[in-house]
Amino acid sequence: MTDTVPAEAGTRTHTPLDDLRRRVSGRLHVPGDDSYVPASLAWVVNVPQHPLAVLEVRDADDVIAAVRWAVDHDVRVTAQPTGHGANGTLEGVLLLRTRALGGIEVDVQRRTATVGAGVKAGELAAALDGTGLTFLAGSNPDPTVVGMTITGGISWFGRAYGLGSDSIVSVELVDGLGRLRRLSATEDPELFWAVRGGGGDFGVILRMEVALHPAATIHGGQLMWPVERMREVLTTFRDVTESAPDALTLWFQAITFPPFPEVPEPLRGRSFTSVAVAHLGTREEAEQLLAPFRAVDGLVMDTLGDVPIGQLGTIANEPTDPMPGLQRSRLLDRLDDTTIEALTAVAGPGSGSPLSVVQVRHLGGAFTRTPEGAGSHGAVREPYSLFAVGVPAVPELVPVIQTVLGRISAAVAGATSGRTLLNFLEAGEDPSLWWDAATRARLGRAKELADPLRTIVSNRPTLVDDRPVRTTPSPVRC
Ligand SMILES: Cc1cc2nc3c(=O)[nH]c(=O)nc-3n(C[C@H](O)[C@H](O)[C@H](O)COP(=O)(O)OP(=O)(O)OC[C@H]3O[C@@H](n4cnc5c(N)ncnc54)[C@H](O)[C@@H]3O)c2cc1C
């Protein structure tokens, strides 16, 4: 990027960011503005982000103008709608906030929905209420459909319908040279393959069309016991999931609620163990499958009921407001007695675990299959995914939580395949925890097609060599 540019002798100087401001209509936040720090914050607020500037794009023209400006000034660009997946690699990068790219079109006949890049998962879910159809929604309504889906999309309904990324029908994006492109199975198929898993490395997505799937009735919610029941609940979870039909998805959880006044008194500051349930079917079918859990004594909460699609977020009831977080995730080949014992020792009764959630998601079913014309993400052969999160409310908690996350890794060391789902990689983790070398090499070739100057950066580590190709020094401050 060039340094400040004299306008006319004796007058103020113009910077490249002044040039950007002239080219776009959205709000630009630059260092020194009161709004810069709040605009730069990721949803995971403890991930430090120091972008060159933050642009709240107003429309597609703003995206095109911003990418072309970045090419002209040798700056890198990223789209980060909310920052649930932030990983702190934004030094000197122009950060695009895409929330204004709205719009939801549902075609019940064709079973598709087209969403703007700013549409949140909860907003699409609400738009599908009453249609008897669902998209491949995850646990939290706050991430965008685009952000969650392009790097996998691990849904409550994935055991029945597969990865969210394999349900993408078409994508409209602005590539790394500022060109508008439409991707589908027949239009730019190699790039279409790459985006469906490789995510935000190939351009800034404006709109995305996804397939919808039958969900006439969803029965779901949580069963919760005191944490003293953890071993028994986790063992029952293992036994039930070993023979569960693809219509049933269960997640095991050990949860510690914070001691905050807004948490209801019976839960405040206490630890529990729970099973979260999403069943594509009736109450009667679900209850039959869940009978072994009904035999576990001490149930303190039962929120099972029919769940309208617009209320999917109530199943896990995860926080939607920005918060600090440290996480660890590993894919598991099995959930044997040794692993159950080890996890119970780290997060169960008397452990004093500072983690908010230790979760084991049941995968299997359609996650293990590769549909015709699948994208780059790839099937998930492992039957379980472990996900643990701690909330460092004060900085002193960071080393404490990191130590216990290390113990969680050790607890599953004998059962993990060594892989981690792409959507759950932590900041700075090695991309080879998900990608194999051949897929990364092919993604690298797709990157050359879409973004030869490497103007676009994703905050998921995907490519073999994501360094800028230009030799000019790092962008100077504007
Ligand atoms: C508590 C918790 C629960 C979660 N549950 C699930 C779950 O159930 N299933 C699941 O699959 N994942 C889950 N995740 C992971 C989450 O889906 C990913 O982190 C996802 O990327 C977040 O989406 P976002 O909209 O917040 O994206 P951001 O974090 O804002 O962006 C993520 C990246 O996506 C890319 N991107 C986003 N928008 C665009 C665009 N318009 N154009 C190009 N690239 C773009 C960019 O590379 C960006 O850096 C969970 C995460 C947390 C913390």
The ligand as an SDF file (V2000), in Angstrom:
LIG
                    3D

 53 58  0  0  0  0  0  0  0  0999 V2000
  -20.5590  -21.5370   20.9360 C   0  0  0  0  0  0  0  0  0  0  0  0
  -20.3440  -21.8990   19.5010 C   0  0  0  0  0  0  0  0  0  0  0  0
  -21.2130  -22.8100   18.9050 C   0  0  0  0  0  0  0  0  0  0  0  0
  -21.0210  -23.1940   17.5740 C   0  0  0  0  0  0  0  0  0  0  0  0
  -21.8710  -24.0950   17.0310 N   0  0  0  0  0  0  0  0  0  0  0  0
  -21.6850  -24.4760   15.7600 C   0  0  0  0  0  0  0  0  0  0  0  0
  -22.5450  -25.4320   15.1420 C   0  0  0  0  0  0  0  0  0  0  0  0
  -23.5010  -25.9160   15.7470 O   0  0  0  0  0  0  0  0  0  0  0  0
  -22.2630  -25.8340   13.8760 N   0  0  0  0  0  0  0  0  0  0  0  0
  -21.2160  -25.2900   13.1690 C   0  0  0  0  0  0  0  0  0  0  0  0
  -21.0120  -25.6600   12.0300 O   0  0  0  0  0  0  0  0  0  0  0  0
  -20.4200  -24.3700   13.7120 N   0  0  0  0  0  0  0  0  0  0  0  0
  -20.6110  -23.9520   14.9760 C   0  0  0  0  0  0  0  0  0  0  0  0
  -19.7700  -23.0310   15.5160 N   0  0  0  0  0  0  0  0  0  0  0  0
  -18.7060  -22.4640   14.6820 C   0  0  0  0  0  0  0  0  0  0  0  0
  -19.2630  -21.2950   13.8430 C   0  0  0  0  0  0  0  0  0  0  0  0
  -20.2800  -21.7390   12.9900 O   0  0  0  0  0  0  0  0  0  0  0  0
  -18.1840  -20.7190   12.9600 C   0  0  0  0  0  0  0  0  0  0  0  0
  -17.2510  -20.0770   13.7950 O   0  0  0  0  0  0  0  0  0  0  0  0
  -18.7350  -19.7290   11.9260 C   0  0  0  0  0  0  0  0  0  0  0  0
  -17.6950  -19.3780   11.0600 O   0  0  0  0  0  0  0  0  0  0  0  0
  -19.3040  -18.5160   12.5570 C   0  0  0  0  0  0  0  0  0  0  0  0
  -20.0410  -17.7850   11.5870 O   0  0  0  0  0  0  0  0  0  0  0  0
  -20.0670  -16.1780   11.6450 P   0  0  0  0  0  0  0  0  0  0  0  0
  -21.1980  -15.7200   10.8180 O   0  0  0  0  0  0  0  0  0  0  0  0
  -19.9910  -15.7060   13.0580 O   0  0  0  0  0  0  0  0  0  0  0  0
  -18.7490  -15.9200   10.8870 O   0  0  0  0  0  0  0  0  0  0  0  0
  -17.4750  -15.0230   11.2680 P   0  0  0  0  0  0  0  0  0  0  0  0
  -16.7550  -15.6160   12.4180 O   0  0  0  0  0  0  0  0  0  0  0  0
  -17.8720  -13.5950   11.3740 O   0  0  0  0  0  0  0  0  0  0  0  0
  -16.6750  -15.2990    9.9550 O   0  0  0  0  0  0  0  0  0  0  0  0
  -16.0600  -16.5280    9.7660 C   0  0  0  0  0  0  0  0  0  0  0  0
  -15.3280  -16.5530    8.4730 C   0  0  0  0  0  0  0  0  0  0  0  0
  -16.2630  -16.9100    7.4710 O   0  0  0  0  0  0  0  0  0  0  0  0
  -15.9180  -16.2780    6.2840 C   0  0  0  0  0  0  0  0  0  0  0  0
  -17.0440  -15.4480    5.8490 N   0  0  0  0  0  0  0  0  0  0  0  0
  -18.1090  -15.0360    6.5650 C   0  0  0  0  0  0  0  0  0  0  0  0
  -18.9230  -14.3130    5.7730 N   0  0  0  0  0  0  0  0  0  0  0  0
  -18.3620  -14.2680    4.5550 C   0  0  0  0  0  0  0  0  0  0  0  0
  -18.7010  -13.6560    3.3290 C   0  0  0  0  0  0  0  0  0  0  0  0
  -19.8060  -12.9290    3.1760 N   0  0  0  0  0  0  0  0  0  0  0  0
  -17.8740  -13.8280    2.2820 N   0  0  0  0  0  0  0  0  0  0  0  0
  -16.7370  -14.5630    2.4030 C   0  0  0  0  0  0  0  0  0  0  0  0
  -16.3570  -15.1350    3.5400 N   0  0  0  0  0  0  0  0  0  0  0  0
  -17.1610  -14.9890    4.6090 C   0  0  0  0  0  0  0  0  0  0  0  0
  -14.7010  -15.4440    6.5240 C   0  0  0  0  0  0  0  0  0  0  0  0
  -13.5310  -16.1620    6.2380 O   0  0  0  0  0  0  0  0  0  0  0  0
  -14.7760  -15.2080    7.9950 C   0  0  0  0  0  0  0  0  0  0  0  0
  -13.5280  -14.8800    8.4610 O   0  0  0  0  0  0  0  0  0  0  0  0
  -19.9560  -22.6370   16.8270 C   0  0  0  0  0  0  0  0  0  0  0  0
  -19.0950  -21.6950   17.4220 C   0  0  0  0  0  0  0  0  0  0  0  0
  -19.2810  -21.3330   18.7450 C   0  0  0  0  0  0  0  0  0  0  0  0
  -18.3340  -20.3400   19.3450 C   0  0  0  0  0  0  0  0  0  0  0  0
  1  2  1  0
  2  3  1  0
  2 52  2  0
  3  4  2  0
  4  5  1  0
  4 50  1  0
  5  6  2  0
  6  7  1  0
  6 13  1  0
  7  8  2  0
  7  9  1  0
  9 10  1  0
 10 11  2  0
 10 12  1  0
 12 13  2  0
 13 14  1  0
 14 15  1  0
 14 50  1  0
 15 16  1  0
 16 17  1  0
 16 18  1  0
 18 19  1  0
 18 20  1  0
 20 21  1  0
 20 22  1  0
 22 23  1  0
 23 24  1  0
 24 25  2  0
 24 26  1  0
 24 27  1  0
 27 28  1  0
 28 29  2  0
 28 30  1  0
 28 31  1  0
 31 32  1  0
 32 33  1  0
 33 34  1  0
 33 48  1  0
 34 35  1  0
 35 36  1  0
 35 46  1  0
 36 37  1  0
 36 45  1  0
 37 38  2  0
 38 39  1  0
 39 40  1  0
 39 45  2  0
 40 41  1  0
 40 42  2  0
 42 43  1  0
 43 44  2  0
 44 45  1  0
 46 47  1  0
 46 48  1  0
 48 49  1  0
 50 51  2  0
 51 52  1  0
 52 53  1  0
M  END
$$$$
